[in-house]
Amino acid sequence: FMKFIIFNWKSYLNFKESTSLAKFLAKMKFDKRFKPIVAPSNISLGHLNKTFKNLLFSAQNFDLYGKGGFTSYTSINDIKDQNIKFAIIGHSEVRQYSGENDYIVSQKLKIALSSKITPIICVGEDLLTYKKNKTKSHIKKQLNIIFDKKLKYDEVLIAYEPLWAIGSGLVPTNDEVLKIADFIKLFLKDYTFKKLKILYGGSVNSDNLEMLSKIKNLDGFLVGSASIKKSFINNFKL
C-alpha cells in the first residue's frame, strides 16, 4: 500500500535552494511504501523536472485561461508541455489570497483532466466550522460543487486540509482525520473514478508523522513548510 507524499515548497525556496534540495531528493533511496511528488515554485518547476528525471513534479497551481494575453498567469499548456504530471488545485492559500472558490476549482479540475494532468484537490473547513461540528456538511457542499456525477474521472487526489491546522501546529486527532477520509470516499461512491486517493494536509511534520501514518484508509500527505527540511525528508528513507 503506497502513500503519496507531496512536498509543497510554496514560496519558501529560491531557484538555487530548490535545485539543491531536489538534488538531495534525487540521490535519496526512498522507502518503497512512499511515492514522493515535489511541488516547487513555477520558476523552478520546468528546470527541475528536466534535470531530475527520477523525481515526479507537480505545479502549485495554474490559471483558467490557457494561451493568450494573460500577463503573470500560468497556463496549463506550459505545465503539459513540460510533461508535469500533477497540479495542486484549490490550495487554501490560493483560496485565501487569490479568491479561488469551489466553482473555480471545478473548472480547473476539468481543465486538468482534459490535459491528462492528475489533480490534487484541496478541501477543508475553517476553525469556526470545525468548532460548530459542521465539518462534514462543509466538505459535502465543497464536493458537490467541485465534482459532477455526469463526468468520468481518471486518477484524482483529494487532500483534506483543515484550514485551522495549516501552519498552526494544531492537528486534528487521527480519529477525526479517518472519519473525514471515510466520509469523502463514501460521499463520492456514486461518482465515476478510475482511482480516488485521499490525503491529509495541515501541519504535518516530523513530530506527528508517525502518529498520522497510522491512519488506515489514508493514501498519503500534502506537506508544507516541513517538506523543505532534510530532517523531515529523511523520514522516508529506505
Legacy VTK file of the C-alpha trace (Angstrom):
# vtk DataFile Version 3.0
C-alpha trace
ASCII
DATASET POLYDATA
POINTS 238 float
0.000 0.000 0.000
1.826 3.072 -1.271
1.334 6.506 0.281
1.768 9.723 -1.713
3.995 12.308 -0.049
3.565 15.692 -1.708
6.303 18.174 -0.843
4.680 21.580 -1.344
7.594 24.019 -1.236
5.263 27.035 -1.625
7.483 30.164 -1.943
9.989 29.098 0.701
12.892 28.306 -1.637
14.550 30.317 -4.378
15.826 28.692 -7.593
19.241 27.789 -6.165
17.797 26.349 -2.952
15.144 24.393 -4.878
17.784 22.874 -7.156
19.938 21.921 -4.179
17.050 20.231 -2.325
15.847 18.442 -5.482
19.403 17.109 -5.908
19.248 15.766 -2.335
15.886 14.083 -3.072
17.089 12.649 -6.389
20.036 10.930 -4.685
17.934 9.566 -1.841
16.687 5.976 -1.788
13.022 6.246 -0.888
11.227 3.577 1.071
9.056 1.731 -1.483
5.963 2.434 0.633
6.096 6.109 -0.369
5.568 7.908 -3.659
7.157 11.384 -3.401
5.905 14.263 -5.554
7.636 17.657 -5.455
5.715 20.922 -5.940
8.324 23.700 -6.331
7.711 27.312 -7.396
6.821 27.987 -11.048
10.265 29.496 -11.669
11.969 26.220 -10.669
9.392 23.718 -11.920
10.416 23.261 -15.564
14.142 23.204 -14.830
13.847 20.667 -12.007
11.519 18.414 -13.995
14.002 18.383 -16.875
17.066 17.900 -14.649
15.874 15.265 -12.175
14.230 12.573 -14.286
13.790 10.150 -11.385
11.517 12.540 -9.451
7.840 13.344 -10.006
6.809 17.008 -10.035
3.602 18.945 -9.532
2.593 22.510 -10.378
1.373 24.505 -7.376
-1.446 25.999 -9.448
-2.452 27.075 -12.973
-4.933 29.557 -14.417
-8.320 29.177 -16.088
-7.386 30.921 -19.295
-4.709 28.982 -21.170
-2.861 30.545 -24.082
-3.291 34.272 -24.722
-2.936 37.775 -23.327
-2.806 36.875 -19.657
0.229 38.551 -18.125
1.612 36.883 -14.965
-0.617 33.801 -15.182
0.400 30.153 -15.580
-1.174 28.318 -18.484
-1.984 24.610 -18.271
-0.318 24.372 -21.715
3.022 25.257 -20.132
2.620 22.549 -17.495
1.527 19.958 -20.060
4.311 20.902 -22.482
6.932 20.316 -19.794
5.452 16.912 -19.061
4.473 17.763 -15.478
2.144 15.013 -14.252
0.382 16.685 -11.299
-1.156 20.034 -10.297
-2.466 21.301 -6.954
-5.919 22.882 -7.270
-7.742 24.966 -4.649
-4.994 25.114 -2.030
-6.211 27.084 0.990
-3.640 29.833 0.393
-4.792 30.287 -3.208
-8.372 30.423 -1.950
-7.370 32.964 0.720
-5.116 35.272 -1.305
-6.497 34.885 -4.841
-10.181 34.386 -4.090
-10.283 30.912 -5.632
-13.580 29.226 -4.793
-15.099 25.781 -5.377
-16.626 26.845 -8.714
-13.166 27.807 -9.993
-11.749 24.556 -8.575
-14.430 22.667 -10.510
-13.446 24.390 -13.768
-9.737 23.798 -13.143
-10.409 20.132 -12.439
-11.970 19.763 -15.908
-9.019 21.609 -17.499
-6.503 19.342 -15.703
-8.294 16.156 -16.721
-8.594 17.222 -20.366
-4.828 17.882 -20.281
-4.107 14.467 -18.712
-2.738 16.052 -15.540
-3.547 14.392 -12.218
-5.267 16.935 -9.946
-4.506 17.273 -6.240
-7.665 18.954 -4.955
-7.694 20.657 -1.556
-10.820 20.842 0.605
-11.275 21.716 4.275
-13.039 23.800 6.877
-12.144 26.876 8.954
-11.920 26.916 12.753
-15.466 28.217 13.346
-16.984 25.485 11.141
-14.897 22.882 12.982
-15.932 24.194 16.409
-19.603 24.150 15.369
-19.160 20.494 14.364
-20.146 21.309 10.764
-17.033 19.904 9.025
-18.887 17.170 7.131
-21.633 19.447 5.823
-18.998 21.977 4.721
-16.970 19.361 2.828
-20.138 17.870 1.324
-21.003 21.314 -0.051
-17.478 21.674 -1.492
-17.512 18.243 -3.149
-20.989 18.861 -4.580
-19.714 21.939 -6.413
-16.329 20.505 -7.459
-17.446 17.133 -8.868
-20.078 16.287 -11.459
-21.884 12.932 -11.477
-22.207 13.116 -15.261
-18.428 13.126 -15.755
-15.913 10.287 -15.580
-12.722 10.995 -13.670
-9.309 9.389 -14.056
-6.941 9.472 -11.093
-7.854 12.200 -8.592
-6.117 13.001 -5.307
-8.135 14.854 -2.674
-6.227 16.482 0.178
-8.245 17.137 3.316
-6.717 20.342 4.680
-8.423 21.766 7.781
-7.667 25.500 7.415
-7.195 25.882 11.159
-4.389 23.269 11.081
-2.274 24.860 8.326
0.933 26.302 9.709
-0.607 26.495 13.187
0.926 23.356 14.650
-2.618 22.196 15.506
-3.624 18.839 14.051
-6.970 17.002 14.207
-6.941 13.653 16.001
-6.324 10.507 13.950
-9.944 9.569 14.533
-11.158 12.910 13.146
-8.965 12.580 10.022
-10.112 8.978 9.484
-13.778 9.971 9.781
-13.361 12.720 7.167
-11.361 10.470 4.802
-14.072 7.802 5.055
-16.802 10.417 4.671
-15.232 11.781 1.439
-14.909 8.276 -0.045
-18.471 7.395 0.941
-19.876 10.661 -0.417
-18.110 10.170 -3.766
-19.056 6.497 -4.188
-21.752 7.409 -6.753
-19.205 9.274 -8.896
-17.024 7.543 -11.500
-13.304 7.468 -10.700
-10.583 5.233 -12.094
-8.602 5.950 -8.928
-9.523 8.123 -5.951
-6.905 8.829 -3.278
-7.466 10.730 -0.021
-4.544 12.607 1.544
-4.204 14.705 4.688
-2.561 18.145 4.802
-2.143 20.623 7.661
0.909 20.987 9.932
2.317 17.556 9.024
5.842 17.403 10.484
8.442 15.019 11.944
6.744 15.090 15.353
3.306 13.926 14.200
4.134 11.977 11.017
4.388 8.613 12.741
1.082 9.132 14.532
-0.674 10.309 11.338
0.832 7.414 9.352
-1.208 5.005 11.486
-4.461 6.253 9.961
-5.953 3.482 7.844
-7.665 4.419 4.557
-5.375 7.423 4.159
-3.397 7.461 0.920
-0.719 9.966 1.928
0.112 13.525 2.929
0.364 17.017 1.489
3.228 18.626 3.412
4.050 22.348 3.507
6.892 24.029 5.415
8.228 20.766 6.901
8.882 19.463 3.369
11.842 21.822 2.860
13.684 20.283 5.837
16.082 17.415 5.183
15.347 16.085 8.678
11.693 15.631 7.664
12.508 14.170 4.243
14.770 11.587 5.909
11.638 10.011 7.444
11.011 8.437 4.019
14.470 6.962 3.556
14.886 3.288 2.855
LINES 1 239
238 0 1 2 3 4 5 6 7 8 9 10 11 12 13 14 15 16 17 18 19 20 21 22 23 24 25 26 27 28 29 30 31 32 33 34 35 36 37 38 39 40 41 42 43 44 45 46 47 48 49 50 51 52 53 54 55 56 57 58 59 60 61 62 63 64 65 66 67 68 69 70 71 72 73 74 75 76 77 78 79 80 81 82 83 84 85 86 87 88 89 90 91 92 93 94 95 96 97 98 99 100 101 102 103 104 105 106 107 108 109 110 111 112 113 114 115 116 117 118 119 120 121 122 123 124 125 126 127 128 129 130 131 132 133 134 135 136 137 138 139 140 141 142 143 144 145 146 147 148 149 150 151 152 153 154 155 156 157 158 159 160 161 162 163 164 165 166 167 168 169 170 171 172 173 174 175 176 177 178 179 180 181 182 183 184 185 186 187 188 189 190 191 192 193 194 195 196 197 198 199 200 201 202 203 204 205 206 207 208 209 210 211 212 213 214 215 216 217 218 219 220 221 222 223 224 225 226 227 228 229 230 231 232 233 234 235 236 237
